Amino acid sequence: MSLQQLETLVLMLKAGPRLDNPSVAEMRAGFEQMGKTMPVAPDVKCEPVKAGTVRSEWVTAPGADASRVILYLHGGGYVIGSIDTHRAMAGMLSREAASRVLLIDYRLAPEHPFPAAVEDSVAAYKWLVAQGIAPAKIVVAGDSAGGGLTVSTLVAIRDQNLKLPAAGVCLSPWIDLEGLWERALADPAK
């Protein structure tokens, strides 16, 4: 994100309505609006695709090696976020990693509780392998809740005795869903 994009985002947050207890729909709409402030580079190709049953999008920067794939799982607390909110980031990842990025729209809570997101992520991974992508050429990655989902996806892949991907990359992963770390900070004696 450029400094100008960050400044635009900060101004938008300051100018936007303050909601004390926003609904899921309001949170999603706000996050989608923020996503629009981060455009995809004009030379990045975005191609909708179904990865099995999962709505997805190939995001490919010029020079990306078609045999290398990052299966990217967006953040958003398992409740918000989408292809639209993370497309620009996927474009930057594609460019920097010289790899295609498969960005998926996994099912969100609360309409689709656990393990729906894990099932969708594993389905997308299986689809990639069925398309002829070697597991050794796949990296599963995600930010925040997507980082936690990355860990869950890797465990599910292992537990299903599938060939493991080359790596998993977690960007600020939300992996403490019980809030144990937060409680420890509030009361270090526990």
N, C-alpha and C positions, 0 to 999 in steps of 0.2 A: 504494500500500500504506500503510495507516495504521500509526501507531507501535505500536498494540496487535497488529496482524497481524505486524509485524516482530519484536516481542518474542516472540510465539508461535512464529514460525519459528525464531528463535535458540534458544529453549528446546528445540524439537523436535530441532534439529540436535545440540545438546549431549547430549540424552537418548538419541538414537538409537544404534544399533550402529555402531561404527567398522569399516569394511571397508577393509583395505589394498589389495586388488585386487578390487573388486566386479565381478560379471558384468554384462553388458548388462541382463539381466532385473532384477537388483538395483538398478542405477542407474535404470532406468525406473520401477520400483516406488517408489523413494524420491522421485523427482521428481513422480510422480503424487500421492503422499502430501502433499508440500509444496503442490501445487496445490489440494488440498482445504482448506488453511488460508486461502485467499483466495476467499471467496464472491462470487458475482455479485450486484450490487444487485437487490433484489426487483422493481424496475420494468423491468428489462432483459429483453427477449424473446429466447430462444434457440431457433432452429428448425433441426433437422437437415435437410440437403439433400445431394444428389449433384451436384457441379459436374462434369458429364461423368462420368468414372469415379472422381472423387476424393471421398472422404467429407469433408463440410464442414458448417459450421453458420453460419447467419445470426445475428449478434448485433446487436441493435438496441435502442438506448435511446430513450425517448420524445422526440419532436421530431426524430428523424433524418430527413433528406431521402432518400427512397427512390431518387432518381436518382443519388445520390452513394455510391460504394463504396470502402472500403479493403479490398484483398485482403491479408490479414495472414498472414505466414509466421512461425511460432513459432520461438523459439530452442531450443537443446538439443544443440549439437554435432553435428547431423545424425543423432544416435543416440537421443536421448531427447526428450521433449516431445510435446504433443498438443493437441487442442482443449480437453481438460479442464484442462491446466496453464495455458492462456492465455486461458480464457474470461472471467475477471474483468477482465483487462487489456483484452481486446477490448471489453468493456462500457464501460469508462472511455474508451477511444478513441472509441467510437460517441457517447457523451455529449458529449465535448469537441469532436469534429469535426462534430457534427450530421450524421453519416453512418452508413450501414449498414456493418457489418464482415463480410466473408466470411472466416471462419477455417477453414483447410484442414488436414487430416491427411495431409500429404505422406508418401510412403514413406520409411522410415528405413533407414539403414545399421546394421549390416553386411549385413542380409538383402537390401537393395536398394541396391547401390552407385550412385555417380554414373554417369549423369545422372538417375536416377529422380526425385529431388526436384525437379529443374529441369523435367522432363517434366510432373510433376503440377502444378507452379505455372503453367506455360504453358497446360496443359489447362484449369485453373480460369479463367485470364484469358480464353481463347477462349470458354469457356462463358459468362462474364459478358457478353462482347460479343454472343454469339449470343442472350442473353436480352434484348437491346435496350439494354444499358447502354453509353452512349457512352464510348469510350476517354478522352475529355477529362474524364470524370467519375469515372475510376478512378485510385486511388493504390495502388501496390504498396509494402508496408511490412513490416518485420520487425526482430526483435531478435536480436543475437548471430549464431548460425549463420543465423537467418532474415534478418538484415541482409545477410549474404553471399549468401544465396539470392535476396534481392531484386535484388542487382546481377546475378547470373547469369541471373535471369529476365528482367530488362530487356534484357540482351545477346541472349538467345535470342529474345525478341519482336522486337527489331530485326533480327536475322539471318534471321528467318522473314518479313521484310517485312510484319509486321503493324502496324497503327496503334499508335503508342506511347501509353501511359497519360499522364495529366496530370503525374504525378510519381512519384519513388521516394523512400522515407524509410527510412534505415538507423539503427537504434538500437544503438549499440555493436557495429557489424558485425564479424563474424569473416571477414575477407577475405584474410588471409595464411595460407593453408592449408599452405604450405611451412615456416612458422615462421621466415622470414628475419628478421623484426623481432626475434624472441626471440633469435636467434643474434647479431644485431648488438648487442643489449644485453649479452649475455654476453661478447662480444669486439668492442668498438668498432673495433678495428684492421681488421676484415674488411670 
